[in-house]
Amino acid sequence: MEHRDAYRSEAALFTAIASKLGCSPDSLRVWVRQARRGGGERSGQSSAEKARIKALEREVREQRQANEILKKASAYFAPLW
């Protein structure tokens, strides 16, 4: 991004740099956007935030499954009391 002024557009920049790195311009564009989000230059979720949300969603799923198991066990043993 330091040499952004040397190119007429970001697309031209990504095309030139991507060929030097051996990746597609689209991949480079996605990486740059994610780096900007992580650095706070761009709005959106950083990689760390995405990972935290994914972990929390997994925990919620596990808690819901545990609750369903407890409800079924409670219903099974309730008539015995």
C-alpha positions as CSV (number, residue, x, y, z in Angstrom):
1,M,0.0,0.0,0.0
2,E,3.0,2.2,0.3
3,H,3.3,2.4,-3.5
4,R,-0.4,3.0,-4.1
5,D,0.3,6.4,-5.8
6,A,2.4,4.7,-8.4
7,Y,-0.7,2.9,-9.9
8,R,-3.8,4.4,-11.5
9,S,-6.1,2.2,-9.4
10,E,-6.2,-0.3,-6.6
11,A,-7.1,-3.0,-9.1
12,A,-3.9,-2.2,-11.1
13,L,-1.9,-2.3,-7.9
14,F,-3.3,-5.6,-6.8
15,T,-2.8,-7.1,-10.3
16,A,0.9,-6.0,-10.4
17,I,1.7,-7.1,-6.8
18,A,-0.3,-10.3,-7.0
19,S,1.7,-11.5,-10.0
20,K,5.0,-10.9,-8.0
21,L,3.6,-12.8,-5.0
22,G,2.2,-15.7,-7.1
23,C,-1.4,-15.3,-6.0
24,S,-4.6,-13.9,-7.5
25,P,-5.4,-10.2,-7.4
26,D,-8.7,-11.0,-5.7
27,S,-6.9,-13.0,-2.9
28,L,-4.6,-10.0,-2.3
29,R,-7.5,-7.6,-2.2
30,V,-9.2,-9.8,0.4
31,W,-6.0,-9.9,2.5
32,V,-5.6,-6.2,2.3
33,R,-9.2,-5.5,3.4
34,Q,-8.8,-7.9,6.3
35,A,-5.6,-6.3,7.3
36,R,-7.3,-2.9,7.2
37,R,-10.1,-4.2,9.4
38,G,-7.6,-5.7,11.9
39,G,-5.8,-2.4,12.0
40,G,-8.9,-0.4,12.6
41,E,-8.6,1.5,9.3
42,R,-11.8,-0.1,7.9
43,S,-15.1,-1.0,9.6
44,G,-16.0,-4.6,10.1
45,Q,-14.9,-7.5,12.2
46,S,-11.2,-8.3,12.7
47,S,-10.0,-11.9,12.5
48,A,-9.8,-12.0,16.3
49,E,-13.4,-10.8,16.6
50,K,-14.6,-13.4,14.1
51,A,-12.8,-16.2,16.0
52,R,-14.2,-15.1,19.3
53,I,-17.8,-15.0,17.9
54,K,-17.3,-18.4,16.4
55,A,-16.1,-19.8,19.7
56,L,-19.1,-18.2,21.5
57,E,-21.6,-19.6,19.0
58,R,-20.1,-23.1,19.5
59,E,-20.4,-22.7,23.2
60,V,-24.0,-21.6,22.9
61,R,-24.8,-24.7,20.7
62,E,-23.2,-27.0,23.3
63,Q,-25.1,-25.4,26.1
64,R,-28.4,-25.8,24.2
65,Q,-27.6,-29.5,23.6
66,A,-26.8,-30.0,27.3
67,N,-30.1,-28.3,28.3
68,E,-32.1,-30.6,25.9
69,I,-30.4,-33.6,27.5
70,L,-31.2,-32.4,31.0
71,K,-34.9,-31.6,30.0
72,K,-35.3,-35.2,28.7
73,A,-33.7,-36.7,31.7
74,S,-35.8,-34.6,34.0
75,A,-39.0,-35.7,32.2
76,Y,-37.9,-39.3,32.4
77,F,-37.2,-39.3,36.1
78,A,-40.0,-37.0,37.2
79,P,-42.7,-39.7,37.4
80,L,-40.5,-41.7,39.7
81,W,-40.6,-39.1,42.5
